[in-house]
Amino acid sequence: MDRKRGFIYLGIIFGSLAILWIAVFLPALGDKKVADSFADPLFNHTLMEGSEIIQKEADRSKTDGGKMTAAYLLLCSDADEDTLYTFYNDIDYPPAQEGDTVTLHVRALDSSSLDALSQSGLDVEGKNYWFVYLLSQP
């Protein structure tokens, strides 16, 4: 009888842990899926000749106004800001969530980002590095 009760308690503990896991991690998995879907058009965009993707990432985070979804490319490119913006602005990027506004941005890396890139060993002296990123937000 005590052994049967032990299995029942063990089942209750594992069931509770499963429910807790679902409550905590399932929304995060859903957010990751939304972010990845939002990022697909940017990530699958043709690469400008002479450019190289160093890193790409998509994320979804909560803000005061709702959820913001971002996707960015870290590029090494000799092109200037306007040329990159025009190149990547050739398609309409769908919002991550209905009713959101999508904006495209191109920015040169700031000094702290360049330092981090240098410390990681991914930079090459004399090359230009850019963030090309999309935001989808209310």
Stockholm file with secondary structure:
# STOCKHOLM 1.0

chainA/1-138         MDRKRGFIYLGIIFGSLAILWIAVFLPALGDKKVADSFADPLFNHTLMEGSEIIQKEADRSKTDGGKMTAAYLLLCSDADEDTLYTFYNDIDYPPAQEGDTVTLHVRALDSSSLDALSQSGLDVEGKNYWFVYLLSQP
#=GR chainA/1-138 SS CHHHHHHHHHHHHHHHHHHHHHHHHHHHHHHHHHHHHHHHHHHTSCCCTTCEEEEEEEEEEEETTEEEEEEEEEEECSSCHHHHHHHHTSSCCCCSSTTCEEEEEEEECCHHHHHHHHHHTCCCTTCCEEEEEEEEEC
#=GC SS_cons         CHHHHHHHHHHHHHHHHHHHHHHHHHHHHHHHHHHHHHHHHHHTSCCCTTCEEEEEEEEEEEETTEEEEEEEEEEECSSCHHHHHHHHTSSCCCCSSTTCEEEEEEEECCHHHHHHHHHHTCCCTTCCEEEEEEEEEC
//
